């Protein structure tokens, strides 16, 4: 079917120029390893990524993809392969470096901010992968993330909502220390206690808990912590993240990385990021 006009989620030429080389290199590497044998590629990588972004932005089930995209099984197959091969993580890191350089920062961050978000899950998520966040009274999953001081994603770990912030913080700090060895400072809220601070010290990261002023009433911006709260706000522009719809937690992490790739690439090309409230 011929598309009459592009969807708002489609990649512009400028954004594809940023993302395309990585996906093309991935396909070339697979063919060199003889993982795709017997026939040339049938599907354009840009159109495949457009389809995946369509799902992420609109929140539709894979089976409901419009017919002017490739078959949903094909699109999901590419999504799963890119997640498994670390392509989304690689793209997120490359684009983050470009944004930091454009902002006059060092390409490698030296500080991060930690936080967690509990979200409800859809009916297709196995009960064994869910839990209850007693503090927020939410049954579902929890997204533990670490961002740099610009709010750009450094690490994400999706768990059952019953997993404590402490456990999540330890895991996320370990991921950040491995991938970003220059990080030496972290800020977090009061949900991160002694064990996270001690683990950070073991990794060479000074973890500082930023407390809310007990005398403050109503909404008040909390230093440092507002950065990661804003990141969660950015992510919620993607309706697929309004709940956790993914059967597997690692697919949830991929959807979060994909949303950040979408946001960062728009930031680099100075394109507006339309959210689902006004589209």
N, C-alpha and C positions, 0 to 999 in steps of 0.2 A: 504494500500500500504506500502511495506517495504522500509524504507529509505536506500539508498545505502551508503551515507556518510553524516555527519552532515553539517549543514549550519554554516557559520562563526559567526552568531549571537547566536547560541545555547549555553546554559549554560554548562560550564565544571563541573566536579564532585566537584571541590573545590568551585566554585561559588554557586552551588546548596546547598552545605553544609551550606553556609552562609544564604541563602534565604529560603530554604526548610522548616525549622522548623516553621517559621512564617505562611507560607501558610498551612502547615499541621494543625497547631493550629486553624487557621481560619475555615478549613473544619470540624474539630472536634467540634468546638463551634457551628457551624450551625447544625450539626447533633444532638448535645445535646439539642438544642432548637427546634428540630423537624422541621427545615426548609427544610430539604431534606428527604422526607418521602417515604417509599415504596420500595426502591431499593438501592443497594450499588453504590458507585461512579463508573462511567464507564470510566472516563478519568483521566489519570495521570497528576498530577498538574505540574510536571516539563515540560511535553510536551505542556501543555497549555501555560505556561509562555514562552517557546521557541517560540511558534506561535505569541504571543503578541510582543515579542522582534523582531521577524522577520518583523512584520508590522512597528514597530517603527524605525528600522534600515534601511529598504529598502524603506519605504514610500508608499507601495502598498495599494490599497483599501482592506477593509476586505474581500470582495467577491472574491478577487484574490488570497487568501491564497492557497499555494500548497496543493494538495489532500493528501499528507502524514501527514498533520496535521489533527486535529479534524475539523468537519464542522465549517465554519466561524461563524455561528450563535452561536454555543457553545462557541467558543473562545471569541467572543465579549461579550457574556453573563457573562463569568468569569471576563473579563476586567471591565465591568460596575459594577459588584458586588464588586470587589476589590476596585474600585474607591469609590463607595458609602460607603463601610464599613471602609474606611480609611487605607486599607492595604498598599497602595503605600506610603502614608505619614509615616506610622509606620516603614516600611522597610527603607525608606530614613533616618529617624532619628536614627535607630539602626546602620546602616552601617556608617553613618556620625560619630557616637561616636567611632566606631572601628577605623576609619581612624585617627581621632584626637588623640586617645590613641596611635596608632602606630607612629604618628608623634611627640610624646612627649608633646602633648597639653592636657589641661583639656578637659574632655569629653563634658562639656557644654561651649559653646562659650560666650565670654564677649563683642564681637564687631561684627559689620556687615557692609556690603557695599550694597547700594541700586542702582538700575538702571532699565531702561525700554527699551524694544525693540519692535518696530512696524514691523509687518509682513503682507504680503498680504494673502488673504484668497482664498479658492477654491470656486467653484460654488455652492457647497451644503450648505455653511454657510448662514443662513438666513440674509437678509439685515438688520433686526432689531438688529442683534448682531454685526454689523460692524460700522465703522466710519472712519473719515479721520484725519490723523495726519498732520495738516497743515504745521508744521515745516519741516517734512521729506517727505511731499507730498506722503504719503502712505495711500491707502484705505484698511482697514482691521481691524486687532485686535492688541492689545498691551499686551505684557507680562511684568508685574511688578514683579521683583524678589528681594529678599534679600539673601545674601550669607555670610558665615563666612569669616575669613581672609585667609582661605585655598581655598576659592572659592566653598565651598560645600553649597548646597541649604538649606536655612532655611524657606523660604516662597515664594509662587508664587500666583499671582492673574491675571487672564486673562480677559481683558475687550475690549470694542470697542476701536479702535485706537484714537478716539476723546477724550477719558478720559485723563485728564491732569496728568502729572507726580506728581503734588502735591496731587491730590486725590488718586492716586495709592500709593504714598509714605506713606500717612496717614494710608491707609488700611493695607499695608504690615507691617509697623511698629507695628500696633496693633496685627497682627498675630504673629509677632516675639516676642513681649513682653509677649503674652499669653503662647506661647509654650517654650520660652527660657528666663525665668525671670532674668538670670544672665547678659543678654546683657545690657550694659550701654553706649555704644559708637556706633555711626553710621557715615559713610562717604557717601557722595552723590555728584552729579554734580550740576551745577548751575540751572538745571531745577527744583530742589527742593527748594522752597522758604520759606518765613516766616512761613506759616501755618504748614509745615512739621516740622520745627524746634520747633515751639511752641507745637505741638502735641507730639514730642519726649520728650520735657521737662516735659510735663504732665505725660508721661509714665516712666520718670526717665532715658531717653536715651538722651545723648548729641549728637545732629546731627551737623556734621561739613561739610560745603560745600567746596569741593576741586575744585579750579578754575584752568583753563588752563592758562599758562603764555601767556599774550597777545602778547608778543614779539617773541614767538616761531613760527617757520615756519615749515610746513610739519608735518610728523608724529613724535610725542613725547609721550613717556610713562608718564602718569600722575599718581603721587603717589596715592596709595590706590584704585583709580578707575580702574586701570588695572586688578585688581583681578576679578571683576564682568564682565568686558569685556571678559576676558579669559573664564569665565564660559559660556557666550553666544557662544563663539567659540566652546567649548566642545559640547554644546547641538546641534549645527548645524552639527555635525558628524552623526546625526540621520535624515535621509531624510524626515521623517514624520514631522519634525519641520522646514523644509525649507520654508514651508507655513503653514498656519493653516487650516487643513483639517477637523477639528472636528465640528460637528453640534452644540454641546453645549460647552460653555466655561469651565465647570468643567471637561469635557473630555480632553480638551486641557491641563489643569493643570495636569491631570493624566499622559498624554504623556510626559510632562516635568519631572515629578517626576520619571517616568519609565526610562527615559534617564539617569537621575542622578543615579538611582539604578544600571543600566548597567555599567556606568562609575566607580562608587565607588567600586562595587564588583570586577571589573577588577583591580582596583588599589590595593585592599586588597590582591588579589591573584597573583599580579605581572604579569598579562596577558596583552599583547599588545592590544590596542584599534585601530583596523583597521578602517579607515574612508572610506567613499564611493568614495574618489578620487583615491584610489589605491587598491580597492578590485575588 
